[in-house]
Amino acid sequence: MVGYQAMTKQIAIGVGCRLGCAADAIVGLVRQALEQAPAAERLGLFTIRDKAGEPGLMEAADRLGLDLVFLTRDALLEQAPSVQTSSARVESRFGVPSVAEAAALAGAGAGSVLLVKRIAGQGATCAIAGVRP
């Protein structure tokens, strides 16, 4: 995986959060994940469409200078075979095994791989996927 990380040109950052999660928590977690990822073009912050209108996500994206992209449940469900960490709570609520990992993979596109598996803290989750060069 390390060799692959060095070749990655673009990354997608997947995020999930609980209702009312503070932007500070999301920003901090994204920055923590980025420390583990290769230096690459950031395609944006990706999450599930159900989170549209969540103030903490919108503020976090703005503070990070990233586009916030909302994906359908179906788009995340397509990534289920590739996620490494799943949550029974998320599956029960949204019908997908993971928001952060699946959103990162979907955002990165076909053939993408997880570079940073899900990390969690203060009501937020984050994962990073890379696009093959």
Steps between C-alpha positions, in 0.01 A plus 500: 500500500785742573623485140149563378463800732810656349347471152158642591419822315154567647322419823137512608417567863194320633328628813211400718363667809228490757222755492627834629868406486722807538709619208807502728467123553468432126787733404726347765425147388553584131835660580599193704413272208685721253818460707484127415426551130735579213532856378255513210229710341193497726187427298267611778315397811249221427210380712154350483215714360308450826746747658409787265433809707716386792660830616817344640578328169440814298716710729776236506512483120518879483780518758695226322449666161339187352186438299237308698349224286189308602467145368197273481462195720524288184838654412629411847344155491691422179820541701396252773733221379800732536438654842724375780307629800125470541253629758182322601353838602570651157369191321180509704444870436615542139521149354872532425787341697703821525455864416858631516674211323228445241476874428878527456504205261200627304649848483833370376334301221538162336799296606573713805644357819490605863817677607379591849231277645233651721610698801246635747472759772258750654205381295676504163666245272749546218669278240710571192507318167744541215453508129730284292730714287 
